[in-house]
C-alpha cells in the first residue's frame, strides 16, 4: 500500500502557480478611452497584464500611436508620475488586478462666437387683430410710425467671431458660424459707434434720425422720410394714420379711416372719412364727401382748400376756400369763407364764420333752410360756457368756506388776542388759503368777462352774395337776424358791432 501511494504521488504533476507567471500584453494592459467629444483621453492600466517588465514612456507613445492620439495633446508633465505609480504597483506585486485610470490627453474646445442682431427702437407696425366679437380690426394697425430728429431708431451689434479649438487627434474644431446682420441705411439716418448700455463690453452701432419724419423699415433696412407719402387710398390697407409730419395721399381717405396729421395734409382724391384732424393746412384736390353731418368731425387748425363739401361736419380755424359748393353740412370757421366758382353755392347748411363770407349763390330755388351766422367766435363761446360753469363751482366753494371764517373771527374777538400760538398759526393759514382762492377766482372771473366780449368780432364783417340769395336763407349777426323772404340778387351786407341793422348795398364784380 505504501509503495502504491508513493507511485501515485510520483506520477502526479504539480499544479501550476498562475500568480507567478510573467506577462506583458501591452495592447490589453494599456488601453485608451476617448470621450465622445474628442476633448479628453483616459488611460486605463491593467497591471496584471504588464508584469514581465517595467512600463516605459515608449509604451505610452506606442499606445498613443495605436489610437491616433496627437502627441501635442498629451499631458506630458504628468507622464512620469503615472509611470512611477504603475511600475511601483507591478514591482510590489500587490493588488495587480486593480484597474488604474489617468487622464492622459486633453483637447481645447472651440469658443463659440456671439450672433449679431438688429434692434429697432420704436414701435413696429401693429398687425391685424381679431376683436372680441370675432371681427378683424384692420384699421388700428398704425402702419406709419413717426420719429423726431435725433431719436435713436436702431442699434446693430455685428457679432463676434469664435475661436478654433483642437481635439485629441490634433484636428481643428471650428466654432459655429455666427450671424452678422448688416443694416441697409437709407436717407436721413446717421450712425455712431458706442458702448451698449445694457452690456458695456459690447461695441454697437447706434443709428439716429436726422430729421422729423416717418420711419420705414424691413428686417434689415431703415430710412426716414420727412413726409409721409401714401400712393393709395387711406383705408384698410394702410390702417389709421397718426403722423407728426406732412402727409401726401395720392388716393382718397375712405369712410371709416382715421387720420391725425400734426402738420399739413394733401389729398389728391376725396375725403370720405368723418374723422380727420389736421394741425396745419388741408388741401384736397377733390372734395369732402361725407354721409352724415351728425357723425364725426373734420378739424383743420389751418386753412382748408377743397372743391366741395357735402354731408359733413367741418371745423376750420383758418380760411375755408371752396371751389364749387357747400351742401347739407355744418361748418364752423374762424377765418373767411370763400366759395370761388361763379356758380358756387351754399345750400341747406349751418354756417358759423368769424370773418367774412363770399359766395355766388346762397340757398337754392327749392327754398330749403340755410343759416349763416357771421362775426361769432364759436371756440371762445364754448370756452365761455365751460368757464361760466366753473366759476359757479368756484363761488359755491368760497361760499361754503365763509361761515367758518366768520366763526374764526368771532373766536379771535372773544379771545382778545390771547390765542395760543398753534391756533394763531391755524387761523392765519386758513385766512391766507381763503385769500389765495378768492384772488384766483377773481382773476378767473376777470378773464371770463374778457372772453365774453371776445365771442364776437369787434371789427366790421361782410357777407357778399355775388349772384343771389333765395328764400329760406337766414343771416345772423349778434342780435340781428336777416331773413331772405324773396330772391335777392347780387348784394353785400355790412355788419358793424354798434349798429342795429346791417346796411345792404348792391354788389358788382370789378
Secondary structure, DSSP 8 states (H G I E B T S, - for coil): -HHHHHHHHHHS-----GGG---B-HHHHEEEEE-TTSSEEEEEEEGGGB-SS---HHHHHHHHHHTT--GGGB-HHHHHHHHHHHHHHHHHT-STT-EEEEEEEE-B--B--B--EEEE-S------EE-TTS-EE-STT---EEE-TT-EEEEEE--B--B-EE-TTS-EE----------EE-TTEEEEEEEETTEEEEEEEEEEESSSEEEEEETTEEEEESEEEESS-BSTTT--EEESSEEEESS-B-TT--EEESS-EEESS-B--SEEEESS-EEESS-EE-S-TTS-EEEESS-EEEEEEES-EEEESS-EEEEEEEES-EEEESS-EEE-STT-EEES-EEEESS-EEEEEES-TT---EEEEESB-HHHHHHHHHHHHHHHHHHHHHHHHHHHHHHHHHHHHHHTT---HHHHHHHHHHHHHHHHHHHHHHHHHHHHHHHHHTTB-SS-EEEEEEEEE-TTEEEEETTEEEE--S-EEEEEEEE-TT-SS-EEEE----
